[in-house]
Amino acid sequence: MVTRILIADDHSVVRQGLRMFLALDPDLEVVGEAADGAEALRLAHELHPDVILMDILMPKVDGIAATQEIRRDLPDTEVVALTSVLEDASVVGAIRAGAIGYLLKNTQADELRRAIKAAAAGQVQLSPEAAMRLMREVRAPESPETLTERETDVLRLLAEGKANKEIAQTLNIGEKTVKTHVSNVLAKLGVQSRTQAALYAARIGMVTVGQMGRGT
C-alpha cells in the first residue's frame, strides 16, 4: 500500500530534495508541497495525505499551529515534525499539538523513509535528541489509575513503536480490543496521545529511549 505524503517546508531546496529521494521508494508518493503553514492546511484538507512532513518555523502559520488544526480536522492524517530546531518549546509544542513524531533534518534518508511508513501505521517516531528533551516534560499523574496487566503490555509495545496491528498479533488479540486498551491507557495516564504515553513509559523505565519508536 502506497503512503501518500505532503511536504511542508518554506525552503524550496528542502522540498525538492525530499521529493527526489522519496521518489526512489515505490511505496511512497509525494502528493503535494506547501511553502508555509497556511498552504499546508489548505492542501491537507484538499489531498488528505497519510503523512505530512512538517517544518516548524514557517511564515504565515507555523508548523505547530498547523499541526494542531490538521490533527483536529483530519485525525487519519499523521504529522511528523521534520526540522532543524531542537528547542524544548518546539519539541514539546509539536507533540502536544498532535504530531506522532519529531525528527531532525540530519536524519539519514533510509531512516526517514522507514519512519514515514511507520508513522503512517500509527507508530511513534522520535529522534533520540527529541525524546530526551520530551522526557523532562513528562510527569506521572499525581494519582494514576492502576493499569491492568494487559494494559501494561499494550503500553510497553506501544512505547516500542508498534502499531495496533502488530500489538494485536503479539498479544494474540483483535485490533479493536487493542484500540480499546490504548484508549483506556491514555485515559488512566491522563495523556492525549500515543506519543505522550510512550514518553511516560520511557520515563518510568518501562522502555529505554533507544527502544522507543523502533518497532522492535
C-alpha positions in Angstrom: 0.0 0.0 0.0 1.4 3.4 -1.0 1.9 6.0 1.6 0.8 9.5 0.4 2.9 12.3 1.7 2.6 16.1 1.9 5.8 18.1 2.4 5.5 21.4 4.3 8.7 23.4 4.3 9.5 27.1 3.5 12.7 26.2 1.7 12.2 25.0 -1.9 15.6 23.2 -2.0 14.5 21.1 1.0 11.2 20.2 -0.6 12.9 19.3 -3.9 15.5 17.2 -2.1 12.8 15.3 -0.1 10.7 14.7 -3.2 13.7 13.3 -5.1 14.8 10.8 -2.6 11.3 9.8 -1.5 10.5 9.1 -5.2 13.1 6.3 -5.1 10.8 4.2 -2.9 7.8 2.8 -4.8 5.8 2.6 -1.6 6.0 6.4 -1.0 4.2 9.1 -3.1 4.6 12.8 -2.6 1.2 14.2 -3.4 1.9 17.9 -2.7 4.2 20.6 -1.4 3.5 23.5 0.9 5.7 26.6 1.4 4.1 27.7 4.7 1.7 26.5 7.3 -1.4 28.1 5.7 -0.7 26.3 2.5 -0.1 23.1 4.4 -3.6 23.4 6.0 -5.2 24.0 2.6 -3.5 21.1 0.9 -4.1 18.8 3.8 -7.8 19.3 3.6 -7.7 19.0 -0.2 -5.5 16.0 -0.5 -6.0 14.0 2.7 -2.4 12.7 2.8 -1.4 9.8 5.0 1.6 11.6 6.5 2.7 15.3 6.5 6.4 16.1 6.9 6.0 19.4 8.8 8.7 22.0 9.3 8.3 24.0 12.5 9.5 27.5 11.6 7.4 28.7 8.6 5.7 32.0 7.6 2.0 32.9 8.0 1.2 29.8 10.1 3.9 27.9 11.9 4.2 24.2 11.9 2.9 23.7 15.5 -0.3 25.7 14.8 -0.8 23.9 11.5 -0.3 20.5 13.2 -2.9 21.2 15.8 -5.5 22.2 13.3 -4.8 19.3 11.0 -4.9 16.7 13.7 -8.2 18.2 14.9 -9.8 18.2 11.5 -8.1 15.2 9.9 -7.5 12.5 12.6 -6.4 9.9 10.0 -3.5 12.1 8.8 -0.4 11.7 10.8 2.1 14.6 11.2 5.9 14.1 11.6 7.8 17.2 12.5 10.9 17.4 10.3 13.0 20.3 11.4 16.5 21.6 12.3 15.0 23.1 15.5 15.7 21.3 18.8 14.4 23.8 21.3 12.3 22.4 24.1 9.4 24.7 23.3 9.3 23.5 19.7 9.6 19.8 20.5 7.0 19.9 23.3 4.7 22.1 21.3 4.7 19.8 18.3 3.9 16.7 20.3 1.2 18.5 22.3 -0.3 19.7 19.0 -0.6 16.0 18.0 2.5 15.2 16.0 3.3 11.5 16.1 6.9 12.1 15.5 9.8 14.6 15.8 12.8 14.1 13.6 15.8 16.2 12.7 16.8 17.2 9.2 20.1 15.4 9.6 18.2 12.1 9.8 19.6 9.6 7.3 17.5 9.0 4.1 16.8 5.3 4.7 15.8 6.1 8.3 13.4 8.8 7.2 11.7 6.6 4.7 11.3 3.9 7.4 9.9 6.5 9.8 7.3 7.8 7.3 6.0 4.3 6.8 5.9 3.6 10.5 4.1 6.9 11.2 1.5 6.0 8.6 0.9 2.8 10.6 0.5 4.8 13.8 3.9 4.2 15.3 5.6 6.9 17.4 8.8 8.3 15.7 11.1 10.4 17.8 14.8 11.2 17.3 16.8 10.3 20.5 17.5 14.0 21.0 13.9 15.0 20.9 12.9 12.1 23.1 15.4 13.2 25.8 14.0 16.7 25.8 10.5 15.5 25.9 11.2 13.2 28.8 11.9 16.2 31.0 8.4 17.5 30.3 6.6 14.3 31.0 5.3 13.9 34.6 3.5 11.0 36.1 -0.1 11.7 37.1 -0.4 12.6 40.8 -2.8 9.7 41.4 -2.7 7.5 38.3 -5.2 4.7 37.9 -3.6 1.3 38.0 -3.2 -0.3 34.6 -4.2 -3.9 34.2 -1.6 -6.5 33.2 -2.9 -6.4 29.6 -2.9 -2.6 29.5 0.7 -2.6 30.8 1.6 -5.0 27.9 -0.1 -2.7 25.4 1.7 0.4 26.8 5.1 -1.3 26.6 4.5 -2.4 23.0 3.1 1.0 22.0 6.2 2.7 23.5 8.4 0.4 21.5 6.8 1.8 18.4 4.4 -1.0 17.4 1.2 -0.2 15.6 -2.1 -1.6 16.7 -1.9 -4.5 14.2 1.5 -5.6 15.5 0.3 -5.3 19.1 -2.7 -7.4 18.3 -0.5 -10.1 16.7 2.0 -10.1 19.5 -0.7 -10.4 22.2 -3.0 -12.6 20.1 -6.0 -10.3 20.4 -8.1 -8.3 18.0 -7.2 -4.9 16.7 -10.5 -3.4 18.1 -9.5 -4.8 21.5 -6.1 -3.1 21.2 -7.8 0.2 20.4 -9.9 -0.1 23.5 -6.9 -0.9 25.6 -5.0 2.1 24.1 -7.9 4.4 24.9 -8.0 3.1 28.5 -4.3 3.6 28.9 -4.4 7.2 27.7 -7.4 7.9 30.0 -5.8 6.4 33.0 -2.4 8.2 32.4 -4.1 11.5 31.7 -2.4 12.0 28.4 -3.8 12.8 25.0 -1.7 10.8 22.5 0.3 7.6 21.9 3.4 9.7 21.8 2.8 11.1 25.3 2.0 7.6 26.6 5.3 6.3 25.1 7.2 9.1 26.8 5.6 8.3 30.1 6.6 4.6 29.7 10.2 5.7 29.0 10.2 8.0 32.0 9.2 5.2 34.4 11.7 2.8 32.9 9.4 0.5 31.1 11.4 1.1 27.9 14.6 2.9 27.1 14.8 5.9 24.9 16.8 3.7 22.4 13.8 1.3 22.2 11.2 4.0 21.6 9.7 4.1 18.1 11.8 1.3 16.7 9.0 -1.3 16.4 11.3 -4.0 17.9 
